[in-house]
Each structure stands twice: as structure tokens, then as C-alpha cells.
């Protein structure tokens, strides 16, 4: 195996969700920041949550605001 070609491995990488540590895993970065994890995902929790990615809802509302769907 060649030396110095593999990334540094961090066996105690902390995973953050909303500023809180949710789990510790092994990874090539010392810490990970995630928006969705199994503790908040609707499939695992059984309840719906709303995740707005980069203002997509507001963009959609601005685009179709007013009388966009009115008959011409």
C-alpha cells in the first residue's frame, strides 16, 4: 500500500443537527453538519416536518403571485 495517498481518518467524527451533537461516527472530516437525519426524517419519526431548502417556497410564491392563473 502506498504511503501518503489516503485521507486522514477521524474515528470520532461528531455529527451536528441544529447545533446539537446527534451521533459520533468515523469519517474523513472532524465534524459534519447535517440538515436532516434519521431522528427528524418523517419516514422514521412518523410525523411531517417542513424543510425549506434555500427559499424555494418563497421563490415559487413570488413567481405565481397575483393573477398568474387568471384566464386570458
Secondary structure as GFF3:
##gff-version 3
##sequence-region A 1 72
A	DSSP	beta_strand	10	17	.	.	.	ID=ss1
A	DSSP	beta_strand	20	27	.	.	.	ID=ss2
A	DSSP	beta_strand	31	33	.	.	.	ID=ss3
A	DSSP	alpha_helix	42	45	.	.	.	ID=ss4
A	DSSP	alpha_helix	56	63	.	.	.	ID=ss5
###
